């Protein structure tokens, strides 16, 4: 029952996070695409695709990496090792966020952005909407975006399985820097929970 409750809480939380991030991604991409040439717009689309590929690679690496190398690093007090342990320990949720949330949002936004770029390209060539010329441009550009997305994620999975430990270690270092420099604690290391338990016992 507790597992079901925890799963429902996580599902609700991830749904809300997805809603917020999707809105932010959409607003930011629309802002950058408005008023730019189709060439710049195409670059932005490929950048969004790249973001999706990178996060998908990180998510796969999290599920493939093992804890033991990071425990050894943490024993030597290597910065970022403790964060890497937390990532591998919560690999299912971490991969869910990277692959399903960021990855899927990037895929949806890149498709919407691609349609916007196609319209800009067609207009720049003197072709209006719903013309055969625009149709074939749309088919060609959408096919390229789709092939880059699928091919890139396939390559990313291969890299993630081969270099899971160094990838997650670098992500752990990034989280460590965010926590130390910007005071942003993305990973919950359980210290707050322990403090709350101690306070409850004292009462």
Backbone as CSV, one residue per row, in Angstrom:
resi,resn,N_x,N_y,N_z,CA_x,CA_y,CA_z,C_x,C_y,C_z
1,UNK,0.831,-1.217,0.000,0.000,0.000,0.000,0.858,1.257,0.000
2,UNK,1.950,1.215,0.801,2.853,2.361,0.855,3.537,2.594,-0.491
3,UNK,3.881,1.480,-1.170,4.517,1.595,-2.481,3.568,2.210,-3.498
4,UNK,2.289,1.805,-3.430,1.291,2.359,-4.351,1.097,3.842,-4.090
5,UNK,1.058,4.215,-2.819,0.897,5.618,-2.451,2.093,6.450,-2.919
6,UNK,3.296,5.900,-2.716,4.515,6.598,-3.156,4.545,6.742,-4.665
7,UNK,4.079,5.686,-5.356,4.037,5.720,-6.820,3.058,6.761,-7.326
8,UNK,1.899,6.841,-6.661,0.892,7.833,-7.054,1.401,9.255,-6.790
9,UNK,2.079,9.440,-5.661,2.637,10.757,-5.339,3.687,11.175,-6.379
10,UNK,4.538,10.224,-6.754,5.561,10.502,-7.758,4.930,10.805,-9.112
11,UNK,3.900,10.033,-9.486,3.204,10.245,-10.757,2.575,11.634,-10.810
12,UNK,1.931,12.023,-9.707,1.318,13.347,-9.641,2.373,14.440,-9.726
13,UNK,3.463,14.250,-8.998,4.541,15.244,-8.997,5.163,15.388,-10.382
14,UNK,5.413,14.262,-11.041,6.053,14.292,-12.353,5.110,14.875,-13.404
15,UNK,3.795,14.663,-13.218,2.818,15.242,-14.143,2.802,16.769,-14.040
16,UNK,2.858,17.257,-12.806,2.889,18.710,-12.585,4.182,19.313,-13.129
17,UNK,5.304,18.633,-12.865,6.600,19.099,-13.362,6.607,19.142,-14.887
18,UNK,6.036,18.106,-15.504,5.966,18.053,-16.965,5.139,19.205,-17.520
19,UNK,4.019,19.477,-16.867,3.147,20.579,-17.293,3.894,21.907,-17.263
20,UNK,4.603,22.145,-16.171,5.336,23.407,-16.007,6.484,23.501,-17.014
21,UNK,7.270,22.430,-17.129,8.414,22.448,-18.041,7.981,22.553,-19.500
22,UNK,6.888,21.866,-19.853,6.379,21.942,-21.225,5.963,23.369,-21.574
23,UNK,5.323,24.032,-20.622,4.920,25.421,-20.832,6.141,26.322,-20.998
24,UNK,7.151,26.110,-20.143,8.376,26.923,-20.217,9.093,26.692,-21.543
25,UNK,9.257,25.422,-21.935,9.912,25.087,-23.198,9.175,25.724,-24.377
26,UNK,7.854,25.623,-24.343,7.037,26.167,-25.434,7.177,27.678,-25.541
27,UNK,7.115,28.363,-24.391,7.232,29.826,-24.375,8.613,30.272,-24.861
28,UNK,9.652,29.598,-24.352,11.035,29.960,-24.718,11.290,29.718,-26.201
29,UNK,10.860,28.554,-26.705,11.088,28.237,-28.115,10.317,29.186,-29.029
30,UNK,9.082,29.517,-28.653,8.286,30.464,-29.446,8.923,31.842,-29.449
31,UNK,9.449,32.235,-28.286,10.106,33.541,-28.163,11.325,33.632,-29.077
32,UNK,12.145,32.585,-29.075,13.360,32.604,-29.889,13.067,32.434,-31.378
33,UNK,11.984,31.724,-31.698,11.658,31.496,-33.107,10.981,32.690,-33.767
34,UNK,10.287,33.484,-32.958,9.551,34.626,-33.531,10.527,35.689,-34.017
35,UNK,10.382,36.056,-35.282,11.202,37.130,-35.839,12.551,36.702,-36.366
36,UNK,12.891,35.403,-36.286,14.187,34.950,-36.797,14.010,34.352,-38.189
37,UNK,15.098,34.240,-38.929,15.054,33.643,-40.258,14.867,32.138,-40.140
38,UNK,14.472,31.511,-41.235,14.228,30.072,-41.198,15.522,29.299,-40.914
39,UNK,16.667,29.854,-41.334,17.945,29.199,-41.066,18.255,29.136,-39.578
40,UNK,18.037,30.275,-38.886,18.234,30.316,-37.431,17.214,29.412,-36.747
41,UNK,15.976,29.441,-37.257,14.925,28.588,-36.702,15.271,27.117,-36.824
42,UNK,15.879,26.751,-37.945,16.293,25.365,-38.158,17.370,24.970,-37.155
43,UNK,18.293,25.892,-36.896,19.347,25.643,-35.904,18.744,25.426,-34.522
44,UNK,17.728,26.222,-34.170,17.064,26.086,-32.871,16.365,24.728,-32.763
45,UNK,15.741,24.291,-33.862,15.081,22.983,-33.867,16.095,21.876,-33.609
46,UNK,17.234,21.936,-34.301,18.270,20.926,-34.105,18.845,20.979,-32.692
47,UNK,18.886,22.170,-32.115,19.363,22.323,-30.738,18.410,21.642,-29.758
48,UNK,17.099,21.799,-30.001,16.090,21.149,-29.157,16.202,19.625,-29.273
49,UNK,16.420,19.158,-30.501,16.606,17.717,-30.725,17.827,17.213,-29.959
50,UNK,18.904,17.996,-29.984,20.132,17.631,-29.282,19.910,17.537,-27.772
51,UNK,19.118,18.469,-27.225,18.791,18.439,-25.797,18.077,17.128,-25.444
52,UNK,17.120,16.753,-26.284,16.397,15.492,-26.059,17.319,14.287,-26.097
53,UNK,18.248,14.284,-27.041,19.201,13.167,-27.173,20.117,13.082,-25.956
54,UNK,20.621,14.229,-25.505,21.533,14.264,-24.353,20.844,13.734,-23.098
55,UNK,19.625,14.206,-22.844,18.907,13.759,-21.649,18.533,12.283,-21.738
56,UNK,18.211,11.825,-22.932,17.896,10.409,-23.110,19.126,9.556,-22.820
57,UNK,20.277,10.029,-23.265,21.537,9.326,-23.010,21.848,9.262,-21.513
58,UNK,21.640,10.377,-20.816,21.884,10.427,-19.377,20.939,9.486,-18.640
59,UNK,19.675,9.463,-19.058,18.695,8.586,-18.422,19.057,7.114,-18.560
60,UNK,19.502,6.713,-19.753,19.911,5.320,-19.973,21.161,5.003,-19.158
61,UNK,22.086,5.954,-19.117,23.324,5.751,-18.345,23.022,5.550,-16.867
62,UNK,22.022,6.254,-16.352,21.658,6.126,-14.939,21.184,4.715,-14.611
63,UNK,20.438,4.110,-15.513,19.943,2.751,-15.285,21.038,1.707,-15.497
64,UNK,22.038,2.042,-16.307,23.101,1.083,-16.606,24.255,1.149,-15.607
65,UNK,24.438,2.292,-14.960,25.573,2.467,-14.045,25.358,1.694,-12.745
66,UNK,26.445,1.284,-12.124,26.410,0.580,-10.839,26.911,1.502,-9.728
67,UNK,26.454,1.238,-8.523,26.809,2.091,-7.381,28.256,1.918,-6.918
68,UNK,28.756,0.699,-6.976,30.046,0.381,-6.350,31.208,1.292,-6.750
69,UNK,31.380,1.652,-8.036,32.497,2.549,-8.373,32.378,3.907,-7.698
70,UNK,31.146,4.383,-7.541,30.932,5.693,-6.937,31.130,5.656,-5.421
71,UNK,30.847,4.511,-4.810,31.123,4.355,-3.377,32.627,4.435,-3.126
72,UNK,33.384,3.822,-4.032,34.843,3.870,-3.913,35.350,5.300,-4.076
73,UNK,34.760,6.025,-5.024,35.136,7.427,-5.233,34.759,8.282,-4.032
74,UNK,33.573,8.013,-3.479,33.111,8.775,-2.315,34.016,8.530,-1.113
75,UNK,34.526,7.298,-0.990,35.441,6.978,0.105,36.734,7.778,-0.007
76,UNK,37.095,8.115,-1.249,38.294,8.927,-1.478,37.967,10.420,-1.499
77,UNK,36.709,10.732,-1.166,36.228,12.115,-1.103,36.361,12.860,-2.433
78,UNK,36.054,12.152,-3.510,36.057,12.776,-4.830,34.741,13.523,-5.006
79,UNK,34.835,14.786,-5.359,33.645,15.635,-5.482,32.713,15.115,-6.572
80,UNK,31.439,15.016,-6.227,30.436,14.546,-7.175,30.113,13.071,-7.039
81,UNK,30.938,12.330,-6.304,30.727,10.889,-6.169,29.464,10.568,-5.374
82,UNK,29.228,11.310,-4.282,28.030,11.076,-3.471,26.767,11.344,-4.278
83,UNK,26.803,12.393,-5.097,25.650,12.716,-5.943,25.425,11.619,-6.984
84,UNK,26.525,11.061,-7.502,26.417,9.965,-8.473,25.796,8.724,-7.836
85,UNK,26.122,8.484,-6.554,25.514,7.365,-5.825,24.002,7.552,-5.731
86,UNK,23.583,8.771,-5.393,22.151,9.060,-5.276,21.432,8.895,-6.616
87,UNK,22.115,9.270,-7.708,21.514,9.121,-9.033,21.280,7.648,-9.358
88,UNK,22.301,6.823,-9.152,22.164,5.389,-9.457,21.181,4.701,-8.517
89,UNK,21.115,5.179,-7.286,20.197,4.605,-6.297,18.738,4.914,-6.657
90,UNK,18.533,6.041,-7.312,17.180,6.431,-7.746,17.109,6.462,-9.272
91,UNK,17.744,5.463,-9.882,17.872,5.427,-11.342,16.530,5.410,-12.059
92,UNK,15.534,4.712,-11.490,14.239,4.611,-12.158,13.565,5.978,-12.290
93,UNK,13.561,6.737,-11.202,12.931,8.055,-11.236,13.764,9.056,-12.040
94,UNK,15.086,8.944,-11.902,15.965,9.839,-12.632,15.819,9.619,-14.140
95,UNK,15.774,8.343,-14.549,15.600,8.011,-15.967,14.222,8.429,-16.450
96,UNK,13.222,8.276,-15.594,11.868,8.704,-15.942,11.824,10.192,-16.246
97,UNK,12.516,10.971,-15.423,12.555,12.420,-15.639,13.318,12.772,-16.920
98,UNK,14.495,12.166,-17.094,15.340,12.493,-18.251,14.721,12.015,-19.567
99,UNK,14.295,10.750,-19.585,13.794,10.163,-20.830,12.367,10.574,-21.153
100,UNK,11.486,10.414,-20.164,10.063,10.622,-20.428,9.640,12.082,-20.339
101,UNK,10.201,12.815,-19.384,9.798,14.213,-19.223,10.541,15.110,-20.212
102,UNK,11.852,15.252,-20.016,12.629,16.144,-20.878,12.678,15.616,-22.311
103,UNK,12.935,14.320,-22.466,13.028,13.732,-23.803,11.756,13.891,-24.610
104,UNK,10.619,13.560,-24.006,9.339,13.658,-24.717,8.947,15.104,-24.980
105,UNK,9.206,15.979,-24.011,8.904,17.400,-24.214,9.728,17.946,-25.376
106,UNK,11.017,17.596,-25.407,11.897,18.048,-26.491,11.381,17.548,-27.839
107,UNK,10.894,16.307,-27.866,10.351,15.752,-29.106,9.120,16.497,-29.583
108,UNK,8.222,16.807,-28.658,6.994,17.529,-29.010,7.302,18.953,-29.459
109,UNK,8.164,19.641,-28.687,8.504,21.022,-29.008,9.257,21.114,-30.334
110,UNK,10.152,20.154,-30.593,10.898,20.173,-31.853,9.964,20.000,-33.046
111,UNK,8.911,19.171,-32.878,7.931,18.997,-33.952,7.151,20.270,-34.228
112,UNK,6.730,20.944,-33.154,6.007,22.210,-33.294,6.905,23.281,-33.910
113,UNK,8.153,23.344,-33.441,9.108,24.322,-33.956,9.420,24.051,-35.429
114,UNK,9.509,22.768,-35.797,9.777,22.399,-37.186,8.666,22.890,-38.107
115,UNK,7.411,22.758,-37.665,6.278,23.238,-38.455,6.356,24.750,-38.649
116,UNK,6.785,25.460,-37.616,6.936,26.915,-37.677,8.027,27.293,-38.682
117,UNK,9.137,26.558,-38.666,10.249,26.830,-39.585,9.845,26.549,-41.029
118,UNK,9.101,25.476,-41.238,8.621,25.129,-42.584,7.763,26.258,-43.152
119,UNK,6.898,26.801,-42.309,6.036,27.901,-42.746,6.874,29.126,-43.108
120,UNK,7.899,29.419,-42.305,8.785,30.548,-42.583,9.542,30.346,-43.890
121,UNK,10.038,29.128,-44.094,10.784,28.817,-45.313,9.896,28.940,-46.548
122,UNK,8.669,28.430,-46.439,7.736,28.498,-47.559,7.397,29.953,-47.893
123,UNK,7.182,30.766,-46.866,6.870,32.178,-47.084,8.040,32.923,-47.715
124,UNK,9.267,32.568,-47.274,10.451,33.230,-47.831,10.654,32.885,-49.303
125,UNK,10.109,31.739,-49.727,10.210,31.322,-51.128,8.990,31.759,-51.939
126,UNK,8.122,32.536,-51.297,6.950,33.053,-51.992,5.815,32.061,-52.115
127,UNK,5.840,31.048,-51.264,4.788,30.029,-51.284,3.910,30.185,-50.052
128,UNK,2.600,30.237,-50.259,1.673,30.399,-49.148,1.395,29.083,-48.445
129,UNK,0.465,29.155,-47.476,0.094,27.948,-46.746,-0.733,27.012,-47.612
130,UNK,-0.694,25.729,-47.258,-1.496,24.684,-47.909,-1.190,24.532,-49.396
131,UNK,0.036,24.830,-49.794,0.458,24.613,-51.174,1.256,23.312,-51.252
132,UNK,1.374,22.766,-52.450,2.146,21.537,-52.626,3.608,21.737,-52.253
133,UNK,4.116,22.939,-52.539,5.511,23.244,-52.223,5.740,23.174,-50.715
134,UNK,4.832,23.776,-49.955,4.958,23.743,-48.500,4.811,22.319,-47.979
135,UNK,3.934,21.557,-48.601,3.714,20.167,-48.183,4.995,19.348,-48.284
136,UNK,5.697,19.459,-49.421,6.913,18.676,-49.622,8.064,19.170,-48.752
137,UNK,8.088,20.488,-48.501,9.094,21.017,-47.568,8.852,20.443,-46.177
138,UNK,7.592,20.403,-45.780,7.212,19.879,-44.471,7.597,18.408,-44.338
139,UNK,7.297,17.619,-45.380,7.629,16.194,-45.368,9.137,16.000,-45.253
140,UNK,9.895,16.757,-46.037,11.358,16.629,-46.057,11.972,17.031,-44.714
141,UNK,11.567,18.190,-44.198,12.163,18.703,-42.966,11.764,17.860,-41.766
142,UNK,10.500,17.446,-41.710,10.022,16.596,-40.611,10.743,15.250,-40.608
143,UNK,10.988,14.714,-41.809,11.697,13.438,-41.919,13.121,13.561,-41.398
144,UNK,13.781,14.688,-41.710,15.143,14.909,-41.238,15.169,14.991,-39.709
145,UNK,14.235,15.768,-39.141,14.166,15.924,-37.684,13.911,14.575,-37.010
146,UNK,12.995,13.796,-37.576,12.667,12.487,-37.010,13.861,11.539,-37.084
147,UNK,14.548,11.528,-38.229,15.699,10.619,-38.382,16.841,11.010,-37.458
148,UNK,17.073,12.320,-37.293,18.112,12.776,-36.375,17.770,12.419,-34.927
149,UNK,16.487,12.543,-34.578,16.051,12.234,-33.217,16.228,10.749,-32.907
150,UNK,15.711,9.907,-33.797,15.791,8.455,-33.580,17.232,7.963,-33.666
151,UNK,17.949,8.416,-34.699,19.344,8.008,-34.862,20.217,8.500,-33.721
152,UNK,19.984,9.742,-33.309,20.760,10.315,-32.210,20.516,9.583,-30.906
153,UNK,19.264,9.236,-30.623,18.952,8.506,-29.392,19.517,7.087,-29.430
154,UNK,19.526,6.482,-30.612,20.099,5.140,-30.753,21.601,5.185,-30.463
155,UNK,22.279,6.176,-31.019,23.704,6.348,-30.757,23.945,6.683,-29.284
156,UNK,23.074,7.525,-28.736,23.193,7.910,-27.332,23.066,6.724,-26.397
157,UNK,22.161,5.802,-26.707,21.990,4.596,-25.880,23.254,3.737,-25.906
158,UNK,23.868,3.623,-27.084,25.101,2.844,-27.203,26.209,3.463,-26.354
159,UNK,26.327,4.789,-26.444,27.341,5.505,-25.657,27.053,5.375,-24.160
160,UNK,25.754,5.487,-23.804,25.358,5.415,-22.395,25.691,4.055,-21.787
161,UNK,25.468,2.989,-22.529,25.758,1.647,-22.027,27.261,1.399,-21.920
162,UNK,28.014,2.015,-22.822,29.461,1.813,-22.842,30.176,2.664,-21.796
163,UNK,29.671,3.873,-21.590,30.347,4.818,-20.688,29.403,5.306,-19.580
164,UNK,28.631,4.400,-19.020,27.640,4.771,-18.004,28.281,5.423,-16.792
165,UNK,29.366,4.835,-16.300,30.013,5.354,-15.080,30.569,6.762,-15.256
166,UNK,31.380,7.051,-16.295,31.885,8.418,-16.454,30.787,9.448,-16.728
167,UNK,29.729,9.036,-17.430,28.632,9.960,-17.720,27.941,10.375,-16.431
168,UNK,27.571,9.396,-15.609,26.872,9.695,-14.365,27.783,10.422,-13.389
169,UNK,29.063,10.131,-13.427,30.002,10.841,-12.564,30.041,12.329,-12.924
170,UNK,30.058,12.639,-14.213,30.064,14.039,-14.653,28.755,14.739,-14.269
171,UNK,27.639,14.014,-14.370,26.350,14.579,-13.948,26.367,14.827,-12.441
172,UNK,26.942,13.879,-11.687,27.078,14.044,-10.237,27.909,15.270,-9.898
173,UNK,28.988,15.488,-10.625,29.828,16.674,-10.408,29.055,17.955,-10.689
174,UNK,28.230,17.921,-11.739,27.409,19.079,-12.075,26.436,19.394,-10.943
175,UNK,25.789,18.356,-10.405,24.856,18.546,-9.295,25.571,19.060,-8.054
176,UNK,26.796,18.579,-7.850,27.590,19.055,-6.704,27.879,20.552,-6.855
177,UNK,28.283,20.968,-8.037,28.577,22.387,-8.286,27.332,23.253,-8.125
178,UNK,26.184,22.742,-8.590,24.928,23.479,-8.442,24.581,23.659,-6.969
179,UNK,24.831,22.611,-6.192,24.510,22.667,-4.765,25.460,23.592,-4.007
180,UNK,26.746,23.542,-4.361,27.748,24.341,-3.645,27.738,25.806,-4.090
181,UNK,27.748,26.027,-5.402,27.861,27.377,-5.937,26.537,28.146,-5.929
182,UNK,25.457,27.467,-6.330,24.162,28.143,-6.463,23.159,27.770,-5.375
183,UNK,23.563,26.871,-4.479,22.698,26.420,-3.380,21.407,25.768,-3.889
184,UNK,21.510,25.102,-5.033,20.362,24.401,-5.612,20.525,22.911,-5.339
185,UNK,19.693,22.380,-4.456,19.788,20.961,-4.082,18.761,20.163,-4.881
186,UNK,19.209,19.625,-6.012,18.310,18.863,-6.879,18.069,17.460,-6.335
187,UNK,19.140,16.850,-5.826,19.033,15.486,-5.293,18.761,15.527,-3.803
188,UNK,17.751,14.801,-3.376,17.428,14.722,-1.947,18.258,13.611,-1.326
189,UNK,19.235,13.992,-0.506,20.135,12.985,0.074,19.617,12.372,1.361
190,UNK,18.421,12.764,1.760,17.808,12.145,2.930,18.167,12.798,4.242
191,UNK,19.037,13.814,4.224,19.445,14.462,5.471,18.287,15.182,6.135
192,UNK,17.471,15.826,5.309,16.326,16.547,5.860,15.346,15.604,6.546
193,UNK,15.180,14.408,5.922,14.270,13.427,6.507,14.807,12.935,7.841
194,UNK,16.123,12.715,7.891,16.736,12.240,9.135,16.582,13.268,10.238
195,UNK,16.746,14.553,9.880,16.602,15.620,10.868,15.177,15.674,11.405
196,UNK,14.204,15.493,10.503,12.813,15.522,10.912,12.490,14.358,11.853
197,UNK,13.074,13.184,11.539,12.839,12.001,12.377,13.412,12.204,13.769
198,UNK,14.612,12.807,13.834,15.250,13.058,15.113,14.429,14.034,15.966
199,UNK,13.900,15.073,15.288,13.087,16.057,15.987,11.822,15.408,16.529
200,UNK,11.233,14.507,15.713,9.991,13.832,16.127,10.252,12.940,17.341
201,UNK,11.398,12.242,17.334,11.735,11.346,18.455,11.950,12.154,19.740
202,UNK,12.594,13.329,19.623,12.838,14.160,20.791,11.544,14.644,21.435
203,UNK,10.575,14.957,20.540,9.280,15.417,21.052,8.560,14.296,21.788
